[in-house]
Amino acid sequence: MSLHRPLYPCVLATALCFSANASAQAPASSLEQRIREDTAAIQPQLVEWRRDIHQHPELGEQETRTAGLVADHLTRLGMDVQTGIAGTGVVGVLKGGKPGRTVALRADMDALPVTEPAGLPFASKARGIYHGIEVGVMHACGHDAHTAMLMAAAEVLAGMKEELEGTVMFVFQPAEEGSSLVMPGPGASWGARRMLKEGVFDTLKPDAVFAVHVMPGPAGQLSWRSGATTAASDMLNITVTGSQGHGGMPWNTVDPVVTSAQVIGGVQTVVSRKANLARSPTVVTIGTINGGTGPNIVPDSVAMTGTIRTYDEGVRAQVGDDLRRSAEKIAEGAGATADVSIEPMYSSIFNNADLVEQMTPVLERAADGNVATAELPGAAEDFSFFSQQAPGLYMFLGVTPEGQDPATAAPNHNPRFTVDEAALEVGARAMAMMAADFLGSDS
């Protein structure tokens, strides 16, 4: 997940707006009880899968070993298995013993170009090629846990397929963090979008799609929200062009370095003075700035890249227009020019309100009441492309080990991000219970 900050789920009493008696009004079914028992039984195997995948991480569009592990597992369970979707994606189809709807469960498989510190007996020592550069590779975002949880949920549901009403799709997606082979931009591919382009939902389209992401938070706590759940993410590229010359005689130049500094300050006023923050939180960050060859040379141009995060499509469009206009006019005022391009990356995940209402008591039971409302993160996730095709519910699972404060624990994408493996049983149980409940509710 393109998550750069942890979520700090608020306590249940502050936000989740459902009845305190919801769980009592919707008691666990016998199928749910079986899911609970079978998930507990498979917990040791779940941990073993997670550690194996963690020790052998693979970058986006290079997940061949992980995909092979998943495909072999789903095949052993007797599913109809497709491989090679979006390069390394795997989909298993479990047909229940009774007719009904279709539900999709999704996990992402790719790791990050992060070097893992020593310490864990199963720590990664892997190296990989990321955009042409050799790097350390680590599951610093928890996708190893996602893959293992969905493998466990697949085994649990396969064991009761005769009682299931309908079909479950197990979608193991590559490259959620983006391609490790192609630089971000117009030619880049993103796992979910590429799977959809290659027809993953063409033959069998789900009626709902679910996913879970591990995050810093109380171990075993499930958190979610209705509506916008993650940010839309766009890449911002600005090139300021001036007129090169001697650094000791700047009056003979048009300095793109000074102009770029003014542009950086100016684009922040788009957020503070033009974006409707009452409608949607908005973030504009300039992450790189490059230009110049020597301390006494005013360069010809300076290139900047950044990210834009929004939660509303109208605000997203307006912010893009305002950023372009602001950069161009600031540069023009300095006698320079600014070339601005904005590349759409991810849309905001939008949790379906009806699906949230239906699944709330299920998730309460899955987490034994340890639930919360997720706060809006500044992060983005390409599950958004799946949830544009079918009603979706995306939730978070707290995995901060006992004794650590989630507010200060290492966040996702940090080399010291850690997972309380006991919490993974909750995630696998929740996925299986949601699938069974959604299919059963059709009758």
Secondary structure by P-SEA (a helix, b strand, c coil): cccccccccccccccccccccccccccccaaaaaaaaaaaaaaaaaaaaaaaaaacccccccaaaaaaaaaaaaaaaccccccccccbbbbbbbbccbbbbbbbbbbbbbbccccccccccccccbbbbcccbbbbbccccaaaaaaaaaaaaaaaaaaccccccbbbbbccccccccccccccccccccaaaaaaaacccccccccbbbbcccccccccbbbbbccccbbbbbbbbbbbbbbbbccccccccccaaaaaaaaaaaaaaaaacccccccbbbbbbbcbbbbbccccccccbbbbbbbbbbccaaaaaaaaaaaaaaaaaaaaaacbbbbbbbbbccccccccaaaaaaaaaaaaaaaccbbbbbccccccccaaaaaaacccccbbbbbcccccccccccccccccccccccaaaaaaaaaaaaaaaaaaacc
